[in-house]
Amino acid sequence: MKMMEKEYEIIIIGAGHAGCEAGLIAARMGKKTAVFCTDIDSVAIMACNPSIGGTGKGHLVREVDALGGEMGINTDKTLIQSKMLNTSKGPAVHSLRVQSDKKIYHEEMLKTLQKQKNLDLIVAEITDLVFENINIMDIKTSSEKGFENINKKKVAGVKTAEGKIFNSDAVIICTGTFLGGKIFIGDDVTLSGPAGMKPANELGENLKNLGFEMRRFKTGTPARMLGSTIDYDKMTEQKGDEKIIPFSFMNEGKDFEIDQISCWLSYTNEETHRIILENIEKSAMYSGNIVGVGARYCPSIEDKIARFKDRNRHQLFVEPEGRDTDLTYIQGMSSSLPVDVQHQFYASIPGLENAYIVSPAYAIEYECIDPTTLKPSLETKEIVNLFCAGQFNGSSGYEEAAAQGIIAGINAVRKLDNKEPLILRRDQAYIGVLIDDLVTKGTNEPYRMMTSRAEYRLLLRQDNADRRLTEIGYEYGSVTEERYKKYIEKKKRIDSEIARLKKTKTTPEKLKKFLLKYECENPRKRTSDEVIEKRRKDIEEAPNQFFSEILTRPNIKYSDLKEIDDNMPQLSRSEKDLVEVMIKYDGYIKKQNIEVEKLRKLENKKLSDDIDYNSISGLRIEARQKLTKIKPLTVGQAGRISGVSPADVNVLLIYLEKERRKKLV
C-alpha cells in the first residue's frame, strides 16, 4: 500500500506521565510530535496518590530532570508539602517526596504540552497501528549502535476509532492502565480506565493479533473522603520539612515560601481487621474475579491483613489532594471490597468514624506486555520504530513511567536521526537499573523502583543526578543550553571548593580548640566518657590537618568549618551538602568505582543480535533458550539474565575471542 505523506515524525499513544515526558522531549529535540489521549482530563493524571517521589522513586524524578524532563519542574510548581525521607540514614537512600496539588499538577502539565513548539495534543482513541513492509537490508545498522533490526514490519502511524489514519515515522505506546481496563468493587465489574475514564480495548486486541503476549496486572486505589468530616484530633500530624528542597535542579537556590499542608497518621485496629476478615470472600481479589497480578509492595488492605495476621495494626496516612479542595486520599488502604463493607472498616479507624466517602476504593486490572520483548532502547524487537514506556511495560508508579517515557522519547528521536540510542548503565542511573531489570529479567508483577535494587547506591544518590546525567543528556540532545550552563557553573563551584578544602589548613591551636568542641565537649551523638577521653588524647597528639581531612570526622559538618575557615565561598544549601557528602564518603565512593570498572569490562563486550546461540558449544540448554529470547546487547547484560550462569558467561567470552581472532586471519 502506498503510504500518504507523513503528518508527524513521532506519535505518542497516551498522555500519562510516560506519554508527557516522551512527547515533550521528542518535540524539544526538534521532531514534529503528536500526543494522543482519550480524555483531556487524563493528561498527567494522578490516578492514585497525589504525591511524587519517595524511596527510590525520588531518585528517578531527579534523573528525569537532569536529562531535561518535566516531572521535577511540574512538581515544584504544584507542591503543597515536601519532605526528605530517610535523613537518619546514609545519603545513598535520602529520597525526596512531595505532596502535589492533584488538579493543579494536571493543569500545569496540560499548559506545558499545549505551549510546546512542535507538539500537538489530540483527543482521540487509537485502536490500531499502521505498518509498511520493508527490506531487512534497508534497516540493518551496525551492532555498535544497538539498533539491529531483523524485522519485516515497520510502524508507519496509527489509526483512530473513527478510522482516521495519522502517519508517523515512529510510535511510542504509553497506555498506562487504560488498555483493557476493568474496575472492581466487590462483585461489581466495570470496563473502565482509571477514575472512571473510558478504557482502550480495541488497541489491546490488535496488539495481540500482532503477536504481542499481553498480560494482565492489577493495581488499586483507596477511598477519597471529605477532609472536613475527619477528626484529625485522633491522628498524629505529619508536617513537611521546614526548608523545602526543590525536585528540579533548575530551581536550586530559589526560596519556596509556601504554607505547607500537613498529612495525618492513623492506624487500623482489631475491629478493622475483624470486619475485613469476615468479609474477605467478597473482595474481588479473593472471590476470583480478578485474574491480574497485583503489586507486591503496594498490597490492598485486605491482602495486608490476610498475609500478616500476627500484626494488630497497619498504618495509614490521610493526604490532602490539593490546596483548594476538601478531598483527601487514604494512603495504605486500597481495597476491592464492596462499598458497604468499606463504610464499615473505614469507620472503625480513629478519626474516620464519621468521615464521608466521596468515592470508594477500587482495584483496576489492565493489559501490559512482557518487557523482555523490548531492546534496552525501549524499541520493540519485532517491529521497527515502535517504542513502549510506562505501565504498558509492566512497571508501576508515576516516576517509573516518566523515566521510561523520557528514554523512549530520546531514543525514538535518535533512531530517526540514525544515531546510537541512550542506554544508561546500572552504575550510571536508577533509570538504567529500572530498564535493565525490565528488559533483561522481565517482571511477573508490577515493578516498583526501590533503592535496594541498585548495586551502586552510593554512586546513584539523588543529590548528584545532574553530575551523573546532565552532560550525557547534553551530548544526546535532550538538555538545553540554559540547563547545561547552569549545571557547569554549579559543578565548577563544587569542584573548586573541594579542591580548596584539600589544600587548606588552619593553625594547630585553632584546630585543637575546634575539635575538642565538636568531638568531646558537644558531640552530636551520645558518647561514653571512655570514648570521649580517648578522643581528647588523640586530638592532643594529632598533627595539623587539611579541612578535607577534618570533614571526614563523623561529628563535623561542612557548616561547622566556618568557625576556623575565613574563606568559605557562598554556596547554596544543596551545594554545601554535596561538598560534604563527596568528601565524607570519598573512600567508599572510590571502592565502588573500582567495582564498577571491573564489571564495565563485560558491559563493553558487545553481542550482535544475530548470534546463533544454539550453535555455541558449551552453553547449557536453558542459557541458549534465554539468550535467544532476550538477545542481550552485551556480555554484562547476558550475565544478568535469569538462567545464564557464570560458566555460560565464560563460554560467551571464549566465543567472542574466537570470533575476534577469525577476523584477524
Secondary structure, DSSP 8 states (H G I E B T S, - for coil): ------S-SEEEE--SHHHHHHHHHHHHTT--EEEEES-GGGTT---S-SEEE-TTHHHHHHHHHHTT-SHHHHHHHHEEEEEEE-TTS-GGG-EEEEEE-HHHHHHHHHHHHHH-TTEEEEE--EEEEEEEE--HHHH---GGGT-----SEEEEEEEETTS-EEE-SEEEE--TT-BT-EEEETTEEEE--GGG---B-HHHHHHHHTT--EEEEEEEE--EEEGGGS-GGGSEEE---SS---SSGGGTT---------EEEEE--HHHHHHHHHTGGGSHHHHT---SEE-TTS--HHHHHHH-TT-S--EEEEEES-SS--EEEEET----S-HHHHHHHHHTSTT-TT--EEE--EEEEEEEE-GGGB-TTSBBSSEETEEE-GGGGTB-SHHHHHHHHHHHHHHHHHHHTT-------TTT-HHHHHHHIIIII--SS-B---GGG-TTTTTS-GGGHHHHHHHHHHHHT-S-HHHHHHHHHHHHHHHHHHHHHTT-B--HHHHHHHHIIIIIIS-SS---HHHHHHHHHHHHH----BHHHHHTSTT--GGGGGGT-TT-----HHHHHHHHHHHHTHHHHHHHHHHHHHHHHHHTSB--TT--GGGSTT--HHHHHHHHHH--SBHHHHHTSTT--HHHHHHHHHHHHHHHHHHH-
